[in-house]
């Protein structure tokens, strides 16, 4: 069967995900372990993988995972982009790397999405170069849903590190991206959206944030999301907001703080249980509570973050992802590939172009 016929047949039943198998701190062992875990939990009829990396090494590892071997096509990529590589040094020589070849697979329509645990700056640069941004969107943003509020509620935060310096036009685009993402992926109709600032008062913050807030407030009735103004860091965990817009410098600090807090909570609980027999006995009766808490705060439960705003889906998972984190990133990517996300983003960017023009004219 030709690859084209194979692709058509596969697309009727499964999503095809390209995976950069060689990147990340734990390498292909964690990648294949995550693929195996995903297939074990979800069955073999949802996803087919195209695996990019050292073919000999991957074939040898695949012998341990027959379930994965039945659902994968290995494509040899002779080189790897390292975590320490600089963007400008690699861009000209990335053609035969596992990362770029996997991204290009999406551009050529052979895969529905790509996952990498590699160098974030390189992955973003190569993805933007190969996939291009959606019409009406100036820059893509790294986006995911972080734990927030009670129960299983989450909050969409963007940007998480792709764009350190952002003017009001870029932040306006992030609001478009984040609101659509919250609706489609997070199932949050007309989400509450806020701009992250050092205070909730209209006079707080720099000129960029004050100007953006003025335009969004002035046109609030015409926005497809519920704009609630400035929000503070404490509002994220309190569940008062569903989409938080910020620059990549601040957003990355938020992400690392959330992850660090989760690890601190886990460490404090474990240490205190070790100190008391009564605590251990009490923990026995709270097993379900701790399981829910772990699911809520464990960074591996939101291991995938997408470069939202590109014409194809590129998902970045943590550089130190283990098998569980990688399995969750595959689940996340499969759900993205099934969503009509990019079409709605382009439609919404077009619908809000008049407000964006006002923002630019008042600079």
Residue pairs with C-beta under 8 A, 6 or more apart in sequence:
1 9
3 110
7 16
7 109
7 110
10 16
10 48
13 45
14 45
14 46
14 47
14 48
15 46
15 47
15 48
15 112
15 113
15 334
15 337
15 338
16 47
16 48
16 49
16 50
16 110
16 111
16 112
17 47
17 48
17 49
17 50
17 111
17 112
17 113
17 114
17 115
17 330
17 333
17 334
17 337
18 49
18 50
18 52
18 102
18 103
18 105
18 106
18 110
18 111
18 113
18 114
18 115
19 31
19 35
19 49
19 50
19 51
19 52
19 102
19 114
19 115
19 116
20 52
20 53
20 98
20 99
20 102
20 114
20 115
20 116
20 117
20 118
21 28
21 31
21 32
21 51
21 52
21 53
21 58
21 98
22 28
22 52
22 53
22 54
22 77
22 80
22 98
22 118
23 80
23 81
23 83
23 98
23 99
23 116
23 117
23 118
23 119
23 319
24 30
24 31
24 116
24 117
24 118
24 317
24 318
24 319
24 320
24 321
25 83
25 117
25 319
25 320
25 321
26 117
26 320
26 321
26 322
28 53
28 54
28 57
28 58
28 61
29 61
30 117
30 321
30 322
30 323
30 325
30 326
31 51
31 117
31 326
32 58
32 61
32 62
32 64
32 65
32 68
33 65
33 322
33 323
33 326
34 321
34 322
34 323
34 324
34 325
34 326
34 327
34 329
34 330
35 49
35 65
35 68
35 71
35 72
35 326
35 327
35 330
36 65
36 67
36 68
36 323
37 323
37 324
37 326
37 327
38 47
38 326
38 327
38 330
38 331
39 47
39 67
39 68
39 71
40 67
41 327
42 331
42 334
44 67
44 70
44 71
46 334
47 71
47 330
47 334
48 71
48 72
48 73
49 68
49 71
49 72
49 73
50 72
50 73
50 75
50 102
50 105
50 110
50 111
51 58
51 72
51 73
51 74
51 75
52 75
52 77
52 98
52 99
52 101
52 102
52 105
53 74
53 76
53 77
53 80
53 98
54 76
54 77
54 78
55 74
55 75
55 76
58 74
59 74
62 68
62 69
62 72
62 74
63 69
75 101
75 105
77 96
77 97
77 98
77 101
77 102
78 96
79 96
79 97
79 98
80 97
80 98
80 99
81 90
81 94
81 97
81 98
81 99
81 100
81 118
81 119
81 122
82 119
83 118
83 119
83 319
84 119
85 119
85 122
87 121
87 122
87 125
90 97
90 122
91 125
91 126
91 129
94 100
94 122
94 126
95 101
99 116
99 118
99 119
99 122
99 123
99 126
100 126
100 130
102 111
102 114
102 115
102 116
103 114
103 116
103 123
103 126
103 127
103 130
103 131
103 314
104 130
105 111
105 114
106 112
106 113
106 114
106 130
106 131
106 312
106 313
106 314
107 130
107 131
107 312
112 313
112 337
113 312
113 313
113 314
113 315
113 333
113 334
113 336
113 337
114 127
114 312
114 313
114 314
114 315
115 304
115 315
115 316
115 317
115 326
115 329
115 330
115 333
116 123
116 314
116 315
116 316
116 317
117 316
117 317
117 318
117 319
117 321
117 326
118 319
120 142
120 161
120 162
120 316
120 319
123 307
123 314
123 316
124 140
124 142
124 162
124 307
124 316
127 140
127 307
127 310
127 312
127 314
128 140
128 307
128 310
130 312
131 310
131 311
131 312
131 314
132 310
132 311
133 139
133 140
133 309
133 310
133 311
134 309
134 310
134 311
134 342
134 345
134 346
134 349
135 346
135 349
135 350
136 173
136 176
136 346
136 349
136 350
136 353
137 173
137 176
137 177
137 309
137 345
137 346
137 349
138 169
138 170
138 173
139 162
139 163
139 170
139 173
139 309
140 162
140 177
140 307
140 308
140 309
140 310
141 158
141 159
141 160
141 162
141 163
141 173
141 174
141 177
141 178
141 248
141 307
141 308
141 309
142 158
142 159
142 160
142 161
142 162
142 248
142 251
142 305
142 306
142 307
142 308
142 316
143 156
143 157
143 158
143 159
143 160
143 177
143 178
143 181
143 305
143 306
143 307
143 308
144 156
144 157
144 160
144 302
144 304
144 305
144 306
145 154
145 155
145 156
145 157
145 185
145 186
145 302
146 154
146 155
146 157
146 236
146 254
146 255
146 258
146 302
147 153
147 154
147 155
147 237
147 258
147 262
147 296
147 297
147 302
148 154
148 155
148 236
148 237
148 238
148 239
148 242
149 155
149 237
149 238
149 239
149 240
150 239
152 296
153 239
154 186
154 302
155 236
155 239
155 241
155 242
155 243
155 244
156 178
156 181
156 182
156 186
156 191
156 242
156 243
156 244
157 178
157 236
157 243
157 244
157 246
157 251
157 254
157 255
158 174
158 177
158 178
158 181
158 243
158 244
158 245
158 246
158 251
158 308
159 166
159 174
159 246
159 247
159 248
159 251
160 248
160 251
160 252
160 254
160 255
160 305
161 248
161 249
161 251
161 252
161 255
162 248
162 307
163 170
163 247
163 248
164 247
164 248
164 249
165 247
165 249
166 174
166 208
166 247
166 248
167 208
168 208
168 209
168 211
168 212
168 215
168 359
168 363
169 356
169 359
169 360
171 195
171 208
171 209
171 212
171 245
171 246
171 247
172 212
172 215
172 216
172 352
172 355
172 356
172 359
173 309
173 349
173 356
174 245
174 246
175 193
175 195
175 216
175 225
175 227
175 243
175 245
176 345
176 348
176 349
176 352
177 308
177 309
177 345
178 193
178 243
178 244
178 245
178 308
179 191
179 193
179 224
179 225
179 243
179 348
180 341
180 344
180 345
180 348
181 243
181 308
181 341
182 188
182 191
182 193
182 225
182 242
182 243
183 189
183 190
183 191
183 344
184 339
184 340
184 341
184 344
185 335
185 336
185 339
185 341
186 242
188 242
188 243
190 224
190 225
190 226
191 225
191 226
191 242
191 243
192 225
192 226
192 228
192 240
192 241
192 242
192 243
193 225
193 226
193 227
193 228
193 241
193 242
193 243
193 244
193 245
194 227
194 228
194 229
194 230
194 231
194 235
194 241
194 243
194 244
194 245
195 209
195 212
195 213
195 216
195 229
195 230
195 231
195 244
195 245
195 246
196 230
196 231
196 232
196 233
196 244
196 245
196 246
196 250
196 251
196 254
197 204
197 205
197 209
197 213
197 230
197 231
197 232
198 204
198 205
198 232
199 205
199 230
199 232
200 229
200 230
200 231
200 232
201 230
202 210
202 213
202 214
202 217
202 229
202 230
203 210
204 230
205 213
205 230
209 230
211 359
211 362
211 363
212 359
213 229
213 230
215 355
215 358
215 359
215 362
216 223
216 227
217 227
217 229
219 355
219 358
220 227
222 355
223 352
223 355
224 348
224 351
224 352
225 243
228 240
228 241
231 240
231 241
231 244
233 254
233 257
235 241
235 244
236 244
236 254
236 258
237 258
244 254
246 254
258 299
259 299
261 297
262 297
262 298
262 299
263 299
265 293
265 297
266 294
266 297
269 290
272 279
273 279
273 280
273 283
283 290
295 301
299 318
299 325
300 318
300 321
300 322
300 324
300 325
300 328
301 328
302 328
302 332
303 317
303 318
303 321
303 325
303 326
303 328
303 329
303 332
304 315
304 316
304 317
304 328
304 329
304 331
304 332
304 333
305 315
305 316
305 317
306 313
306 314
306 315
306 316
306 332
306 333
306 336
307 314
307 315
307 316
308 341
308 345
309 345
311 342
313 333
313 336
313 337
313 341
315 329
315 332
315 333
315 336
317 325
317 326
317 329
318 325
321 329
